[in-house]
Amino acid sequence: MSSQTEHTTAPAATGQGSHHYVLTLDIPGRLSGCWLGTVTPSPTATRHDVLSDLLGQIRADKPEFARANIAFFSLESNRL
């Protein structure tokens, strides 16, 4: 099972967030999912804050992932 979502917490000049994320969750032998998109964190936000927010949104939308393991998480600048 794979899913895509875009999460933007603040408007960005280019229509995309300032950071790009990829998050993969896994329940071994049962279920896995991958989410990717852009986000513009607040100036005081940490990587932990962004991850916590993403997990909260995913778990609210898809409760079956409430106890999933984080298999992969990347958060990087959305600039080349």
VENGI-V7698 format. One record per pair of residues at least 24 apart in sequence whose C-alpha atoms are under 8 Angstrom apart, sorted by the first residue. I is the first residue (numbers start at 1). J is the second residue. Records with the same first field share a line. If there is no record, write none. Layout:
I->J + J
//
This chain:
1->31 + 32 + 33
2->32 + 33 + 34 + 35
3->33 + 34 + 35
4->34 + 35 + 36 + 37
5->35 + 36 + 37
6->36 + 37 + 38 + 39
7->37 + 38 + 39
8->38 + 39 + 40
9->39 + 40 + 41 + 42
10->39 + 40 + 41 + 42
11->40
12->40
17->78
18->77 + 78 + 79
19->75 + 76 + 77 + 78 + 79
20->74 + 75 + 76 + 77 + 78
21->73 + 74 + 75 + 76
22->72 + 73 + 74 + 75
23->70 + 71 + 72 + 73 + 74
24->70 + 71 + 72 + 73
25->65 + 68 + 69 + 70 + 71 + 72
26->65 + 68 + 69 + 70 + 71
27->65 + 67 + 68 + 69
38->78
47->75
//
